[in-house]
Amino acid sequence: MYSYIHIALPSYTAMALVGGLTAIVFMYVRLEKFGIPFSTFIFMLFWCMVGGIAGSKALFAAMQIPWLIGNLTLENIIWLIPGSGFVFYGGVFGVIVTICILTKQDDDLRRRAFQLPAPAMPLFHAFGRIGCFLAGCCYGKKLEEPFFLGTFEFTRIPVQLVEAAAEILLFALILAVERKKQETDLLRIYLFTYAVLRFVDEFLRGDSIRGIYFGISTAQWISLAIIGHYTARYLRYKQKGSEN
């Protein structure tokens, strides 16, 4: 028997869509808990998607500027952003900036708008990293000796799957903290923990398209900035506490 319909789906796009829909459903069931009306959620979701995509592509394009300087043509300038890929950190900060803009006159809504999607971010990213593995991008360093897992042969470190598993654990961690301490800043926990995770797993990566500067990648520089920011905030908080 022959199939009449043949459909080819890009692995990364398919998994990103599944992850995105899963994250949206997860946030939807939490709306009542955070007191966010459905209409407000849809409005903010649309603009966060726009901001996330714009931020993701803008950061990737910025990483290609050294290449652009060496290949400076009008066509390359025009297609620098439209033809660029996606960078997760750029997407995260695009969403954060968008939420800040949309809630600039309502601090309480801003707090709830950040609490709502914090666990959804690692949930979405886990699906995305599985998509990376299936598509063959963001690959790990080459192994000296391949290893087998069932019928699968791994010639490189499956760093995408390692990060996907870590993202699921981070998702569970944030939910556990939320249940125990509802007033905890969940976005801070996510950003700090992910920054540590990303800084470490970047050493397992074998691709260089993400940009390497002074021996470490763009993502690692961003991770260090996040770690430094929250560490400084914590030290200031402890210092104020000791003075009181």
C-alpha positions in Angstrom: 0.0 0.0 0.0 1.3 3.5 -0.9 0.9 6.7 1.0 -0.9 9.4 -0.8 0.3 12.2 1.4 4.0 12.8 2.2 4.8 15.5 4.8 8.3 16.5 5.7 8.6 18.6 8.9 11.8 20.4 10.0 12.7 18.7 13.3 13.6 21.9 15.2 10.5 23.8 14.0 8.2 20.9 14.9 9.7 20.4 18.4 9.6 24.2 19.0 6.0 24.3 18.1 5.2 21.4 20.4 7.2 23.0 23.2 5.5 26.4 22.5 2.0 24.9 22.6 2.8 22.9 25.8 4.1 26.1 27.5 1.1 28.1 26.4 -1.3 25.4 27.8 0.7 25.2 31.0 0.5 29.0 31.5 -3.2 29.0 30.6 -4.1 26.7 33.5 -2.2 29.0 35.8 -4.1 32.2 34.9 -6.6 32.0 37.7 -3.8 31.4 40.2 -2.1 34.7 39.2 -5.2 36.7 38.6 -4.5 37.5 35.0 -7.5 37.8 32.7 -7.6 35.7 29.6 -7.8 38.7 27.3 -4.7 40.2 29.0 -2.9 36.9 28.7 -3.6 36.7 24.9 -2.6 40.3 24.4 0.7 39.9 26.3 1.4 36.5 24.7 1.2 38.0 21.2 3.6 40.8 21.9 5.9 38.5 23.9 6.1 36.2 20.9 7.0 39.2 18.7 9.5 40.5 21.2 11.0 37.0 21.7 11.5 36.4 18.0 12.9 39.8 17.4 15.3 39.5 20.4 16.4 36.0 19.4 17.2 37.0 15.8 18.7 40.3 16.8 21.3 38.6 19.1 22.1 36.0 16.4 22.6 38.8 13.9 24.8 40.7 16.3 27.0 37.6 16.7 27.5 37.6 12.9 28.8 41.1 12.7 32.5 40.0 12.6 31.5 37.8 9.6 29.6 40.7 8.0 32.7 42.9 8.3 34.7 40.4 6.2 31.8 39.9 3.8 30.4 43.4 3.5 27.9 43.6 0.7 24.5 45.3 0.4 22.8 41.9 0.1 24.4 40.6 3.3 23.5 43.8 5.2 19.8 43.5 4.0 19.6 39.8 4.9 21.6 40.0 8.2 18.5 39.8 10.4 15.9 38.2 8.2 18.4 35.4 7.2 19.7 34.9 10.7 18.9 32.1 13.1 17.6 32.2 16.6 19.5 32.5 20.0 17.6 31.5 23.1 19.1 34.2 25.4 18.0 36.9 22.9 14.5 35.5 23.0 14.4 35.4 26.8 15.5 39.0 27.1 13.2 40.0 24.3 10.3 38.6 26.3 11.5 40.3 29.5 11.8 43.7 27.8 8.3 43.3 26.2 6.7 42.5 29.6 8.4 45.5 31.2 7.1 47.8 28.4 3.5 46.4 28.6 3.4 46.7 32.4 5.3 49.9 32.9 2.3 51.5 34.7 1.3 48.4 36.8 4.1 47.0 39.0 1.8 44.3 40.5 0.8 43.0 37.0 4.5 43.0 36.1 5.3 40.8 39.1 2.6 38.4 38.3 3.4 38.4 34.6 7.0 37.3 35.4 5.9 34.7 37.9 3.4 33.1 35.5 5.8 32.0 32.7 9.0 31.3 34.8 8.5 27.5 34.9 7.2 27.5 31.3 10.6 28.8 30.0 12.7 25.7 30.8 9.7 23.5 29.7 9.7 25.1 26.3 13.4 25.1 26.0 13.6 21.4 26.8 11.5 20.7 23.6 13.7 23.1 21.7 16.9 21.3 22.7 15.4 18.0 21.6 14.6 19.6 18.3 18.3 20.8 18.1 19.4 17.2 18.6 17.1 15.9 15.9 18.1 18.7 13.5 21.8 18.2 14.2 22.5 21.7 15.3 24.1 23.0 18.6 26.1 19.7 18.6 28.6 18.5 21.2 32.3 17.8 20.9 33.5 14.8 19.1 34.0 11.7 21.3 37.3 9.8 21.1 35.4 6.6 21.3 31.7 6.4 20.1 29.2 4.8 22.5 25.9 3.0 21.9 22.6 3.5 23.6 20.4 0.8 22.4 20.5 1.0 18.6 21.8 4.5 18.6 25.5 5.3 18.1 26.8 8.6 19.5 30.0 10.0 17.9 29.6 13.3 19.7 28.5 14.4 23.2 24.7 14.6 23.1 24.8 18.0 24.8 21.4 18.9 23.5 19.8 15.9 25.3 21.9 16.7 28.4 20.6 20.2 28.5 17.0 19.1 27.7 17.1 16.8 30.8 18.6 19.6 32.9 15.8 21.9 31.7 13.1 19.4 32.8 14.8 19.2 36.2 14.9 23.0 36.4 11.1 23.1 35.5 10.4 20.7 38.4 12.7 22.8 40.7 10.9 26.0 40.0 7.5 24.4 40.6 8.7 22.9 43.9 10.0 26.3 45.1 6.8 28.0 44.0 4.7 25.5 46.1 6.9 26.0 49.1 7.5 29.8 48.9 4.9 31.5 46.7 6.4 35.0 47.1 9.8 33.9 45.8 11.0 35.6 42.6 10.7 32.7 40.2 12.2 34.5 37.3 15.4 35.2 39.3 15.7 31.5 40.2 15.2 30.5 36.6 17.7 33.0 35.2 20.4 32.4 37.7 20.1 28.6 37.6 20.0 28.5 33.8 23.0 30.8 33.6 25.0 28.4 35.7 23.8 25.4 33.6 24.4 27.1 30.3 27.9 28.3 31.3 28.9 24.7 32.2 27.3 22.9 29.3 28.8 25.3 26.7 32.2 23.6 27.4 30.6 20.4 25.9 29.6 22.1 22.7 31.5 21.5 19.5 30.1 24.2 17.2 31.5 27.7 16.9 28.7 29.5 15.1 27.5 30.9 18.4 30.6 33.1 18.6 33.7 32.5 20.6 35.4 35.5 22.3 38.5 35.3 24.5 38.1 31.5 24.8 34.4 31.4 25.8 31.2 31.7 23.9 28.7 34.5 23.7 26.2 32.5 25.8 28.9 32.1 28.5 29.6 35.8 28.6 25.9 36.5 29.0 25.7 33.8 31.7 28.5 35.4 33.6 26.8 38.7 33.4 23.6 37.2 34.8 25.5 35.4 37.6 27.4 38.5 38.5 24.2 40.6 38.6 22.3 38.4 40.9 25.4 37.7 43.1 25.9 41.4 43.5 22.2 41.9 44.4 22.4 39.1 47.0 25.6 40.6 48.6 24.0 44.0 48.8 20.9 42.5 50.4 23.0 40.6 53.0 25.0 43.8 53.7 21.8 45.8 54.3 20.6 43.0 56.6 23.7 43.0 58.7 23.6 46.8 59.0 20.1 46.7 60.3 
